[in-house]
Amino acid sequence: MKKLILVAQETSDARKGVLNALSPLYTEGYSILTCMSGEELIKKMYLGQACLVVVDLTMPELNGFELINRLASDPSTSSVPIMVLTPPTLGIFKYITRCMGVTYFFNRPTSPVKILEMARECMGRKE
């Protein structure tokens, strides 16, 4: 079974950027699915056990804070590492998401190399 990474980013460009950064993981047996909203990500969580979730705080339907809270409060998803990759925000958001259990927090733009490095590190902690 392939290892699943879910990417929820509001804009098409952001989704493409993260997908491009994580593309080397395809050859390592990972499957990467993108979502436009937190609600869509929740639905895709049940396609398989995710080993990483990459979240934008500014998504429609179910924003990043709500999504993180739902993932953290569900025993079947609470151990999945979460990376926040979001437009520039107030510093307090980084603190709040860390308190919610987020592993890494980055403002966009972030280099593809850094995204891949941190994704591998997140998953290494769980595998």
C-alpha positions in Angstrom: 0.0 0.0 0.0 1.3 3.4 -0.9 2.0 6.0 1.8 -0.4 8.9 1.5 0.4 12.6 1.8 -2.5 15.1 1.7 -1.9 18.7 0.7 -4.7 21.3 1.3 -3.9 24.6 -0.2 -6.4 27.3 -1.2 -4.8 28.4 -4.5 -3.9 26.4 -7.5 -0.4 27.9 -7.6 0.2 26.9 -4.0 -1.1 23.4 -4.6 1.2 23.1 -7.7 4.2 24.5 -5.7 3.8 22.0 -2.9 3.2 19.1 -5.3 6.3 20.1 -7.3 8.4 20.3 -4.1 7.2 16.9 -2.9 7.4 15.2 -6.3 10.7 13.3 -5.5 8.6 11.3 -3.0 6.7 9.6 -5.8 9.8 7.4 -6.5 9.9 6.5 -2.7 6.4 5.0 -2.8 4.4 8.0 -1.7 1.0 9.0 -3.2 0.3 12.7 -3.0 -3.3 14.1 -3.2 -4.2 17.7 -3.3 -7.3 19.4 -1.9 -8.8 22.9 -2.3 -10.4 23.0 1.2 -10.2 21.5 4.6 -13.5 19.8 4.1 -12.1 18.0 1.0 -9.0 16.9 3.0 -11.2 15.4 5.7 -13.0 13.4 3.1 -9.7 12.2 1.5 -8.3 11.2 5.0 -10.4 8.1 4.8 -8.9 6.9 1.5 -5.9 5.5 3.4 -3.8 6.3 6.4 -2.0 9.6 5.8 1.6 9.9 6.9 1.6 13.7 6.4 -0.8 16.6 6.0 0.3 20.0 4.6 -2.3 22.7 5.5 -3.0 26.3 4.5 -4.6 28.4 7.2 -6.7 30.4 4.7 -8.8 27.7 3.0 -12.6 28.0 2.4 -15.2 25.8 4.0 -13.1 24.6 6.8 -10.1 26.8 7.5 -6.7 25.5 8.6 -7.3 26.1 12.3 -10.6 24.2 12.2 -9.0 21.4 10.2 -6.0 21.1 12.6 -8.4 20.9 15.5 -10.5 18.2 13.9 -7.5 16.1 13.0 -6.1 16.5 16.5 -9.3 15.5 18.2 -10.0 12.4 16.1 -8.1 9.4 17.5 -7.7 7.9 14.0 -5.8 11.1 12.7 -4.3 12.7 15.9 -0.9 11.1 15.3 -0.5 12.3 11.7 2.1 15.0 11.5 1.0 18.4 10.2 2.9 21.1 8.3 1.4 24.5 7.9 2.4 26.3 4.7 0.4 29.5 4.5 0.5 33.1 3.2 2.4 35.5 5.4 0.5 35.8 8.7 0.8 37.2 12.2 3.5 35.6 14.3 0.8 34.6 16.9 -0.6 32.1 14.3 2.7 30.2 14.4 2.5 30.0 18.2 -1.2 29.0 18.2 -0.7 26.2 15.6 2.3 24.9 17.5 0.1 24.7 20.6 -2.4 22.8 18.5 0.3 20.2 17.7 1.6 21.4 14.3 5.1 20.0 13.6 6.3 22.8 11.2 5.0 26.2 10.2 6.1 28.1 7.1 5.0 31.2 5.4 4.8 31.1 1.6 6.9 31.4 -0.4 9.2 28.8 1.0 11.8 27.0 -1.1 10.9 23.6 -2.6 14.1 22.2 -1.1 13.0 23.3 2.4 9.4 21.9 2.0 10.8 18.5 0.9 13.4 18.5 3.7 10.8 19.3 6.4 8.3 16.8 4.9 10.9 14.0 5.1 11.8 15.0 8.7 8.1 15.0 9.7 7.5 11.6 8.3 10.7 10.3 9.7 9.4 11.1 13.1 6.4 8.9 12.5 7.8 6.0 10.6 
